[in-house]
Amino acid sequence: MEANLQHAIELYTAGKLEEAREQLLQLVTANPKHPQTLYYTASVHDSLGLEHEAEPYYRAALDNGLTGSERAEAFLGLGSTYRALGEYQQAVETLQQGVQEFPQQRALQVFLAMALYNVQRHAEAMELVLRIIAETSSNEDIQTYRRAILFYAPQLNQVWEA
């Protein structure tokens, strides 16, 4: 099984998506609870623009104990899939869970900000984006104003009177 999965992953990585999809579907049929197989089956469907088909595989991969960086990527993939399908609240919940488990994974935070925007939680979305920019940018101008950006990020609607 592992050799077959590795071959399917190599096909996926090489951009041979249809071939990878065929092999992964066979593997997942033979072993429907193998988390890595489920994850790559979701990923290949996602890469092919088949979000509806990807979603149950992402959920199953997470539910069946996917670990490590693949787990973080599965949260991102599932959250992004929900968002692409217009299921914005599910996207927020999924991405929040991912951020809770992987607080240093910035891509999850960025996708969460997009989903927060979609559910009209604009202030939270902007705060998250501003924090990410201030904390990760190497741009000299941004770093000059880092403290101010971090100060204002959670209080964008605050007005200070003289």
VEXMI-987099 format. One record per residue: residue in one letter; x, y, z of N, C-alpha, C, O in turn. Coordinates in steps of 0.2 Angstrom, whole numbers, plus 5000, padded with zeros to 4 digits. Layout:
N
+----+------+------+------+-------+-------+-------+------+------+------+------+------+------+
| aa | n.c1 | n.c2 | n.c3 | ca.c1 | ca.c2 | ca.c3 | c.c1 | c.c2 | c.c3 | o.c1 | o.c2 | o.c3 |
+----+------+------+------+-------+-------+-------+------+------+------+------+------+------+
|  A |    X |    Y |    Z |     X |     Y |     Z |    X |    Y |    Z |    X |    Y |    Z |
...
+----+------+------+------+-------+-------+-------+------+------+------+------+------+------+
***
This chain:
162
+----+------+------+------+-------+-------+-------+------+------+------+------+------+------+
| aa | n.c1 | n.c2 | n.c3 | ca.c1 | ca.c2 | ca.c3 | c.c1 | c.c2 | c.c3 | o.c1 | o.c2 | o.c3 |
+----+------+------+------+-------+-------+-------+------+------+------+------+------+------+
|  M | 5004 | 4994 | 5000 |  5000 |  5000 |  5000 | 5004 | 5006 | 5000 | 5003 | 5011 | 4996 |
|  E | 5009 | 5007 | 5004 |  5014 |  5013 |  5005 | 5017 | 5014 | 4998 | 5018 | 5020 | 4997 |
|  A | 5019 | 5009 | 4995 |  5023 |  5010 |  4988 | 5018 | 5013 | 4983 | 5020 | 5018 | 4979 |
|  N | 5012 | 5011 | 4983 |  5007 |  5013 |  4979 | 5005 | 5020 | 4981 | 5004 | 5024 | 4976 |
|  L | 5004 | 5022 | 4987 |  5003 |  5029 |  4989 | 5008 | 5033 | 4987 | 5007 | 5039 | 4985 |
|  Q | 5014 | 5031 | 4988 |  5020 |  5035 |  4986 | 5020 | 5037 | 4979 | 5022 | 5042 | 4977 |
|  H | 5019 | 5032 | 4975 |  5018 |  5033 |  4968 | 5013 | 5038 | 4966 | 5014 | 5042 | 4962 |
|  A | 5007 | 5037 | 4969 |  5002 |  5042 |  4968 | 5004 | 5049 | 4970 | 5002 | 5054 | 4966 |
|  I | 5007 | 5050 | 4975 |  5009 |  5056 |  4977 | 5014 | 5059 | 4972 | 5014 | 5065 | 4971 |
|  E | 5019 | 5055 | 4970 |  5024 |  5057 |  4965 | 5020 | 5060 | 4958 | 5022 | 5065 | 4955 |
|  L | 5015 | 5056 | 4956 |  5011 |  5058 |  4951 | 5007 | 5065 | 4952 | 5008 | 5069 | 4948 |
|  Y | 5005 | 5066 | 4958 |  5001 |  5072 |  4960 | 5006 | 5078 | 4960 | 5005 | 5083 | 4957 |
|  T | 5012 | 5076 | 4963 |  5017 |  5082 |  4963 | 5020 | 5083 | 4956 | 5022 | 5089 | 4955 |
|  A | 5020 | 5079 | 4952 |  5022 |  5080 |  4945 | 5017 | 5083 | 4940 | 5018 | 5084 | 4935 |
|  G | 5011 | 5084 | 4943 |  5006 |  5087 |  4940 | 5002 | 5083 | 4935 | 4998 | 5085 | 4931 |
|  K | 5002 | 5076 | 4936 |  4998 |  5071 |  4933 | 4992 | 5070 | 4937 | 4992 | 5064 | 4940 |
|  L | 4988 | 5075 | 4937 |  4982 |  5075 |  4942 | 4977 | 5069 | 4940 | 4975 | 5066 | 4945 |
|  E | 4975 | 5068 | 4934 |  4970 |  5063 |  4933 | 4973 | 5056 | 4934 | 4969 | 5052 | 4937 |
|  E | 4979 | 5055 | 4933 |  4982 |  5048 |  4934 | 4983 | 5047 | 4942 | 4981 | 5042 | 4945 |
|  A | 4985 | 5053 | 4945 |  4985 |  5052 |  4953 | 4978 | 5051 | 4956 | 4977 | 5047 | 4960 |
|  R | 4973 | 5054 | 4953 |  4966 |  5054 |  4955 | 4964 | 5047 | 4955 | 4961 | 5044 | 4959 |
|  E | 4965 | 5044 | 4949 |  4963 |  5037 |  4948 | 4966 | 5032 | 4953 | 4963 | 5028 | 4956 |
|  Q | 4973 | 5033 | 4954 |  4976 |  5028 |  4959 | 4974 | 5030 | 4966 | 4973 | 5025 | 4970 |
|  L | 4973 | 5036 | 4968 |  4971 |  5037 |  4974 | 4964 | 5035 | 4976 | 4962 | 5033 | 4981 |
|  L | 4959 | 5035 | 4971 |  4953 |  5033 |  4972 | 4953 | 5025 | 4973 | 4949 | 5023 | 4977 |
|  Q | 4957 | 5022 | 4969 |  4958 |  5014 |  4971 | 4961 | 5013 | 4978 | 4958 | 5009 | 4981 |
|  L | 4966 | 5017 | 4980 |  4968 |  5016 |  4986 | 4964 | 5017 | 4992 | 4963 | 5014 | 4997 |
|  V | 4960 | 5023 | 4991 |  4955 |  5025 |  4996 | 4949 | 5019 | 4997 | 4946 | 5018 | 5002 |
|  T | 4947 | 5016 | 4991 |  4942 |  5011 |  4991 | 4945 | 5005 | 4995 | 4941 | 5002 | 4999 |
|  A | 4951 | 5003 | 4994 |  4954 |  4998 |  4997 | 4955 | 4999 | 5005 | 4955 | 4994 | 5009 |
|  N | 4957 | 5005 | 5006 |  4958 |  5007 |  5013 | 4955 | 5014 | 5015 | 4958 | 5019 | 5015 |
|  P | 4948 | 5014 | 5016 |  4945 |  5020 |  5017 | 4946 | 5024 | 5023 | 4943 | 5029 | 5024 |
|  K | 4950 | 5022 | 5028 |  4952 |  5026 |  5034 | 4959 | 5028 | 5035 | 4961 | 5030 | 5040 |
|  H | 4963 | 5027 | 5029 |  4970 |  5029 |  5029 | 4970 | 5036 | 5028 | 4969 | 5039 | 5023 |
|  P | 4972 | 5040 | 5034 |  4972 |  5047 |  5033 | 4976 | 5050 | 5028 | 4974 | 5055 | 5025 |
|  Q | 4982 | 5048 | 5026 |  4986 |  5051 |  5021 | 4983 | 5050 | 5014 | 4983 | 5054 | 5010 |
|  T | 4980 | 5044 | 5013 |  4977 |  5042 |  5007 | 4971 | 5047 | 5006 | 4970 | 5050 | 5001 |
|  L | 4967 | 5048 | 5011 |  4961 |  5052 |  5011 | 4964 | 5060 | 5010 | 4960 | 5063 | 5006 |
|  Y | 4969 | 5062 | 5013 |  4971 |  5069 |  5012 | 4973 | 5070 | 5005 | 4972 | 5075 | 5002 |
|  Y | 4977 | 5065 | 5002 |  4980 |  5066 |  4995 | 4974 | 5065 | 4990 | 4974 | 5069 | 4985 |
|  T | 4969 | 5061 | 4992 |  4963 |  5061 |  4987 | 4959 | 5067 | 4988 | 4957 | 5070 | 4982 |
|  A | 4959 | 5071 | 4993 |  4956 |  5077 |  4994 | 4960 | 5082 | 4990 | 4957 | 5086 | 4986 |
|  S | 4966 | 5082 | 4991 |  4970 |  5087 |  4988 | 4970 | 5087 | 4980 | 4970 | 5092 | 4977 |
|  V | 4970 | 5081 | 4977 |  4970 |  5080 |  4970 | 4963 | 5082 | 4967 | 4963 | 5086 | 4962 |
|  H | 4958 | 5081 | 4971 |  4951 |  5084 |  4969 | 4951 | 5091 | 4969 | 4949 | 5094 | 4964 |
|  D | 4954 | 5094 | 4974 |  4954 |  5101 |  4975 | 4958 | 5104 | 4969 | 4956 | 5109 | 4966 |
|  S | 4964 | 5101 | 4968 |  4968 |  5104 |  4962 | 4965 | 5103 | 4956 | 4966 | 5107 | 4951 |
|  L | 4960 | 5099 | 4955 |  4957 |  5098 |  4949 | 4950 | 5103 | 4948 | 4947 | 5102 | 4944 |
|  G | 4949 | 5107 | 4954 |  4943 |  5111 |  4954 | 4937 | 5107 | 4956 | 4932 | 5110 | 4955 |
|  L | 4938 | 5101 | 4959 |  4932 |  5097 |  4961 | 4931 | 5098 | 4968 | 4932 | 5093 | 4972 |
|  E | 4929 | 5104 | 4970 |  4929 |  5105 |  4978 | 4924 | 5101 | 4981 | 4925 | 5099 | 4987 |
|  H | 4918 | 5100 | 4978 |  4912 |  5096 |  4981 | 4915 | 5089 | 4982 | 4913 | 5086 | 4988 |
|  E | 4919 | 5086 | 4978 |  4922 |  5080 |  4979 | 4927 | 5080 | 4984 | 4928 | 5075 | 4987 |
|  A | 4931 | 5085 | 4985 |  4937 |  5086 |  4989 | 4934 | 5086 | 4997 | 4937 | 5083 | 5001 |
|  E | 4929 | 5089 | 4998 |  4927 |  5091 |  5005 | 4926 | 5085 | 5009 | 4929 | 5085 | 5015 |
|  P | 4923 | 5079 | 5007 |  4922 |  5074 |  5012 | 4929 | 5070 | 5013 | 4930 | 5067 | 5018 |
|  Y | 4933 | 5070 | 5008 |  4940 |  5067 |  5009 | 4944 | 5071 | 5014 | 4947 | 5068 | 5018 |
|  Y | 4944 | 5078 | 5014 |  4947 |  5082 |  5019 | 4944 | 5080 | 5026 | 4948 | 5079 | 5030 |
|  R | 4938 | 5080 | 5026 |  4935 |  5079 |  5033 | 4937 | 5072 | 5036 | 4939 | 5071 | 5042 |
|  A | 4937 | 5067 | 5031 |  4938 |  5060 |  5033 | 4946 | 5060 | 5035 | 4947 | 5056 | 5040 |
|  A | 4950 | 5063 | 5032 |  4957 |  5063 |  5033 | 4958 | 5066 | 5040 | 4962 | 5063 | 5044 |
|  L | 4955 | 5072 | 5042 |  4956 |  5075 |  5048 | 4952 | 5070 | 5054 | 4955 | 5069 | 5059 |
|  D | 4947 | 5067 | 5052 |  4943 |  5063 |  5057 | 4947 | 5057 | 5059 | 4946 | 5054 | 5064 |
|  N | 4951 | 5054 | 5054 |  4955 |  5048 |  5055 | 4962 | 5049 | 5057 | 4966 | 5044 | 5056 |
|  G | 4963 | 5055 | 5060 |  4970 |  5055 |  5063 | 4976 | 5058 | 5059 | 4981 | 5056 | 5061 |
|  L | 4974 | 5061 | 5054 |  4980 |  5064 |  5050 | 4984 | 5069 | 5055 | 4981 | 5072 | 5059 |
|  T | 4991 | 5069 | 5054 |  4995 |  5072 |  5058 | 5000 | 5077 | 5055 | 5000 | 5077 | 5049 |
|  G | 5003 | 5081 | 5059 |  5009 |  5085 |  5056 | 5007 | 5090 | 5051 | 5001 | 5093 | 5051 |
|  S | 5012 | 5092 | 5047 |  5010 |  5097 |  5042 | 5005 | 5095 | 5037 | 5001 | 5100 | 5035 |
|  E | 5004 | 5089 | 5036 |  4998 |  5087 |  5032 | 4991 | 5089 | 5035 | 4986 | 5091 | 5032 |
|  R | 4991 | 5088 | 5042 |  4985 |  5090 |  5045 | 4984 | 5098 | 5045 | 4978 | 5100 | 5043 |
|  A | 4989 | 5102 | 5045 |  4988 |  5109 |  5045 | 4986 | 5110 | 5038 | 4981 | 5115 | 5037 |
|  E | 4989 | 5107 | 5033 |  4987 |  5108 |  5026 | 4980 | 5106 | 5024 | 4976 | 5109 | 5020 |
|  A | 4977 | 5101 | 5028 |  4971 |  5098 |  5027 | 4966 | 5103 | 5030 | 4960 | 5104 | 5027 |
|  F | 4967 | 5106 | 5035 |  4963 |  5112 |  5038 | 4962 | 5117 | 5033 | 4957 | 5120 | 5032 |
|  L | 4968 | 5119 | 5030 |  4968 |  5125 |  5025 | 4964 | 5123 | 5019 | 4960 | 5127 | 5017 |
|  G | 4965 | 5117 | 5017 |  4962 |  5114 |  5011 | 4954 | 5114 | 5012 | 4950 | 5116 | 5008 |
|  L | 4952 | 5111 | 5018 |  4945 |  5111 |  5019 | 4942 | 5118 | 5020 | 4936 | 5119 | 5018 |
|  G | 4945 | 5122 | 5024 |  4943 |  5129 |  5025 | 4942 | 5132 | 5019 | 4937 | 5136 | 5017 |
|  S | 4947 | 5132 | 5014 |  4947 |  5135 |  5008 | 4942 | 5132 | 5003 | 4938 | 5136 | 5000 |
|  T | 4941 | 5126 | 5004 |  4935 |  5123 |  5000 | 4928 | 5125 | 5002 | 4924 | 5127 | 4998 |
|  Y | 4927 | 5125 | 5009 |  4921 |  5128 |  5011 | 4920 | 5135 | 5009 | 4914 | 5137 | 5006 |
|  R | 4925 | 5139 | 5009 |  4925 |  5146 |  5007 | 4923 | 5147 | 4999 | 4919 | 5151 | 4997 |
|  A | 4926 | 5142 | 4995 |  4925 |  5142 |  4988 | 4918 | 5140 | 4986 | 4915 | 5142 | 4981 |
|  L | 4915 | 5136 | 4991 |  4908 |  5134 |  4990 | 4903 | 5138 | 4993 | 4897 | 5137 | 4992 |
|  G | 4905 | 5144 | 4996 |  4901 |  5149 |  4999 | 4898 | 5147 | 5005 | 4894 | 5150 | 5008 |
|  E | 4901 | 5142 | 5008 |  4900 |  5139 |  5015 | 4904 | 5143 | 5020 | 4908 | 5140 | 5023 |
|  Y | 4903 | 5149 | 5021 |  4908 |  5154 |  5024 | 4908 | 5152 | 5032 | 4914 | 5152 | 5034 |
|  Q | 4903 | 5151 | 5035 |  4903 |  5150 |  5042 | 4907 | 5143 | 5044 | 4911 | 5143 | 5048 |
|  Q | 4906 | 5138 | 5039 |  4910 |  5132 |  5040 | 4917 | 5133 | 5039 | 4921 | 5130 | 5042 |
|  A | 4919 | 5138 | 5034 |  4925 |  5139 |  5033 | 4929 | 5143 | 5039 | 4934 | 5141 | 5041 |
|  V | 4925 | 5147 | 5042 |  4928 |  5151 |  5048 | 4929 | 5146 | 5053 | 4934 | 5145 | 5056 |
|  E | 4924 | 5141 | 5055 |  4925 |  5136 |  5060 | 4931 | 5132 | 5059 | 4935 | 5130 | 5063 |
|  T | 4931 | 5129 | 5053 |  4937 |  5125 |  5051 | 4944 | 5128 | 5052 | 4948 | 5125 | 5055 |
|  L | 4944 | 5134 | 5049 |  4950 |  5138 |  5049 | 4952 | 5140 | 5056 | 4958 | 5140 | 5058 |
|  Q | 4947 | 5141 | 5060 |  4949 |  5143 |  5067 | 4951 | 5137 | 5071 | 4956 | 5137 | 5075 |
|  Q | 4949 | 5131 | 5070 |  4951 |  5125 |  5073 | 4958 | 5124 | 5070 | 4963 | 5122 | 5074 |
|  G | 4960 | 5125 | 5064 |  4966 |  5124 |  5061 | 4971 | 5129 | 5065 | 4977 | 5127 | 5067 |
|  V | 4969 | 5135 | 5066 |  4974 |  5140 |  5069 | 4975 | 5138 | 5076 | 4980 | 5139 | 5079 |
|  Q | 4970 | 5136 | 5079 |  4970 |  5134 |  5086 | 4975 | 5128 | 5087 | 4980 | 5128 | 5092 |
|  E | 4975 | 5123 | 5082 |  4980 |  5118 |  5083 | 4987 | 5120 | 5080 | 4992 | 5117 | 5082 |
|  F | 4987 | 5124 | 5075 |  4994 |  5126 |  5072 | 4994 | 5134 | 5072 | 4994 | 5137 | 5067 |
|  P | 4995 | 5137 | 5078 |  4995 |  5144 |  5079 | 5001 | 5148 | 5075 | 5000 | 5154 | 5074 |
|  Q | 5006 | 5144 | 5073 |  5011 |  5148 |  5070 | 5011 | 5147 | 5062 | 5015 | 5150 | 5058 |
|  Q | 5005 | 5144 | 5060 |  5005 |  5143 |  5053 | 5001 | 5149 | 5050 | 4995 | 5149 | 5050 |
|  R | 5005 | 5153 | 5047 |  5002 |  5160 |  5044 | 4997 | 5159 | 5039 | 4993 | 5163 | 5038 |
|  A | 4998 | 5154 | 5034 |  4994 |  5153 |  5029 | 4987 | 5152 | 5031 | 4982 | 5154 | 5028 |
|  L | 4986 | 5148 | 5036 |  4979 |  5146 |  5040 | 4976 | 5153 | 5042 | 4970 | 5154 | 5041 |
|  Q | 4980 | 5157 | 5045 |  4978 |  5164 |  5047 | 4975 | 5168 | 5042 | 4970 | 5172 | 5042 |
|  V | 4979 | 5168 | 5036 |  4977 |  5172 |  5030 | 4970 | 5170 | 5028 | 4966 | 5174 | 5026 |
|  F | 4970 | 5163 | 5027 |  4963 |  5160 |  5024 | 4958 | 5162 | 5029 | 4952 | 5163 | 5027 |
|  L | 4959 | 5161 | 5036 |  4954 |  5163 |  5041 | 4952 | 5171 | 5040 | 4946 | 5172 | 5040 |
|  A | 4957 | 5175 | 5039 |  4955 |  5182 |  5038 | 4950 | 5183 | 5032 | 4945 | 5187 | 5032 |
|  M | 4952 | 5179 | 5026 |  4947 |  5179 |  5021 | 4940 | 5177 | 5022 | 4935 | 5180 | 5020 |
|  A | 4940 | 5171 | 5026 |  4933 |  5169 |  5028 | 4930 | 5174 | 5033 | 4923 | 5174 | 5032 |
|  L | 4933 | 5177 | 5037 |  4930 |  5182 |  5042 | 4927 | 5187 | 5038 | 4922 | 5190 | 5039 |
|  Y | 4931 | 5189 | 5033 |  4928 |  5195 |  5028 | 4922 | 5192 | 5025 | 4917 | 5196 | 5025 |
|  N | 4921 | 5186 | 5023 |  4915 |  5184 |  5020 | 4909 | 5183 | 5024 | 4903 | 5184 | 5022 |
|  V | 4910 | 5183 | 5031 |  4905 |  5183 |  5036 | 4904 | 5190 | 5039 | 4901 | 5190 | 5044 |
|  Q | 4906 | 5195 | 5036 |  4905 |  5202 |  5038 | 4909 | 5203 | 5044 | 4907 | 5208 | 5048 |
|  R | 4914 | 5200 | 5046 |  4918 |  5201 |  5052 | 4924 | 5205 | 5050 | 4930 | 5202 | 5051 |
|  H | 4923 | 5211 | 5047 |  4928 |  5214 |  5044 | 4934 | 5217 | 5049 | 4940 | 5216 | 5047 |
|  A | 4932 | 5219 | 5055 |  4937 |  5221 |  5059 | 4941 | 5216 | 5061 | 4947 | 5217 | 5062 |
|  E | 4939 | 5210 | 5063 |  4943 |  5204 |  5065 | 4947 | 5202 | 5059 | 4953 | 5201 | 5060 |
|  A | 4945 | 5202 | 5053 |  4949 |  5201 |  5047 | 4955 | 5205 | 5046 | 4960 | 5203 | 5045 |
|  M | 4953 | 5212 | 5047 |  4958 |  5217 |  5046 | 4964 | 5216 | 5051 | 4969 | 5217 | 5050 |
|  E | 4961 | 5215 | 5058 |  4966 |  5215 |  5063 | 4971 | 5209 | 5062 | 4977 | 5209 | 5063 |
|  L | 4968 | 5203 | 5060 |  4972 |  5197 |  5058 | 4977 | 5199 | 5053 | 4983 | 5197 | 5053 |
|  V | 4975 | 5202 | 5047 |  4980 |  5203 |  5042 | 4985 | 5208 | 5044 | 4991 | 5207 | 5042 |
|  L | 4983 | 5213 | 5048 |  4988 |  5218 |  5050 | 4993 | 5215 | 5055 | 4999 | 5217 | 5054 |
|  R | 4991 | 5211 | 5059 |  4996 |  5207 |  5063 | 5001 | 5203 | 5059 | 5007 | 5203 | 5061 |
|  I | 4998 | 5199 | 5055 |  5002 |  5195 |  5050 | 5007 | 5199 | 5047 | 5013 | 5198 | 5047 |
|  I | 5005 | 5205 | 5044 |  5010 |  5209 |  5040 | 5015 | 5212 | 5045 | 5021 | 5212 | 5044 |
|  A | 5013 | 5215 | 5051 |  5018 |  5218 |  5056 | 5023 | 5212 | 5058 | 5028 | 5214 | 5059 |
|  E | 5020 | 5206 | 5059 |  5024 |  5201 |  5062 | 5029 | 5197 | 5057 | 5034 | 5194 | 5059 |
|  T | 5027 | 5198 | 5051 |  5031 |  5194 |  5046 | 5035 | 5198 | 5041 | 5039 | 5195 | 5038 |
|  S | 5033 | 5204 | 5040 |  5036 |  5208 |  5034 | 5043 | 5209 | 5036 | 5045 | 5211 | 5042 |
|  S | 5047 | 5209 | 5031 |  5054 |  5211 |  5032 | 5055 | 5218 | 5029 | 5060 | 5221 | 5029 |
|  N | 5049 | 5221 | 5027 |  5050 |  5228 |  5024 | 5052 | 5233 | 5029 | 5049 | 5233 | 5034 |
|  E | 5056 | 5237 | 5027 |  5059 |  5242 |  5032 | 5054 | 5247 | 5034 | 5053 | 5248 | 5040 |
|  D | 5050 | 5249 | 5030 |  5044 |  5254 |  5031 | 5039 | 5251 | 5036 | 5037 | 5254 | 5041 |
|  I | 5037 | 5245 | 5035 |  5033 |  5241 |  5039 | 5036 | 5240 | 5046 | 5033 | 5242 | 5051 |
|  Q | 5042 | 5238 | 5046 |  5045 |  5237 |  5053 | 5046 | 5244 | 5057 | 5046 | 5244 | 5063 |
|  T | 5047 | 5249 | 5053 |  5047 |  5256 |  5057 | 5041 | 5257 | 5061 | 5041 | 5260 | 5066 |
|  Y | 5035 | 5255 | 5058 |  5029 |  5257 |  5061 | 5026 | 5250 | 5064 | 5020 | 5250 | 5065 |
|  R | 5030 | 5245 | 5065 |  5027 |  5239 |  5068 | 5023 | 5240 | 5074 | 5018 | 5237 | 5075 |
|  R | 5026 | 5244 | 5079 |  5022 |  5245 |  5085 | 5016 | 5248 | 5084 | 5011 | 5246 | 5088 |
|  A | 5016 | 5253 | 5080 |  5010 |  5257 |  5079 | 5004 | 5252 | 5076 | 4998 | 5253 | 5077 |
|  I | 5007 | 5248 | 5071 |  5002 |  5244 |  5067 | 4999 | 5239 | 5072 | 4993 | 5238 | 5072 |
|  L | 5003 | 5236 | 5076 |  5001 |  5231 |  5081 | 4996 | 5235 | 5087 | 4991 | 5232 | 5089 |
|  F | 4997 | 5241 | 5088 |  4993 |  5245 |  5093 | 4986 | 5246 | 5090 | 4981 | 5245 | 5093 |
|  Y | 4986 | 5248 | 5084 |  4980 |  5250 |  5081 | 4976 | 5244 | 5078 | 4970 | 5245 | 5077 |
|  A | 4979 | 5239 | 5076 |  4976 |  5233 |  5073 | 4969 | 5231 | 5077 | 4964 | 5230 | 5073 |
|  P | 4969 | 5230 | 5083 |  4963 |  5228 |  5087 | 4958 | 5234 | 5088 | 4953 | 5232 | 5091 |
|  Q | 4960 | 5240 | 5086 |  4955 |  5245 |  5088 | 4955 | 5250 | 5082 | 4955 | 5256 | 5083 |
|  L | 4953 | 5248 | 5076 |  4953 |  5252 |  5070 | 4947 | 5257 | 5070 | 4948 | 5262 | 5067 |
|  N | 4942 | 5256 | 5074 |  4937 |  5260 |  5074 | 4937 | 5265 | 5080 | 4933 | 5270 | 5081 |
|  Q | 4942 | 5265 | 5084 |  4943 |  5269 |  5090 | 4945 | 5276 | 5087 | 4949 | 5277 | 5083 |
|  V | 4942 | 5281 | 5090 |  4944 |  5288 |  5089 | 4946 | 5291 | 5095 | 4943 | 5291 | 5101 |
|  W | 4952 | 5294 | 5095 |  4955 |  5298 |  5101 | 4953 | 5305 | 5100 | 4955 | 5308 | 5096 |
|  E | 4950 | 5308 | 5106 |  4948 |  5315 |  5106 | 4953 | 5319 | 5110 | 4956 | 5316 | 5115 |
|  A | 4954 | 5325 | 5108 |  4959 |  5329 |  5112 | 4957 | 5331 | 5119 | 4961 | 5334 | 5122 |
+----+------+------+------+-------+-------+-------+------+------+------+------+------+------+
***
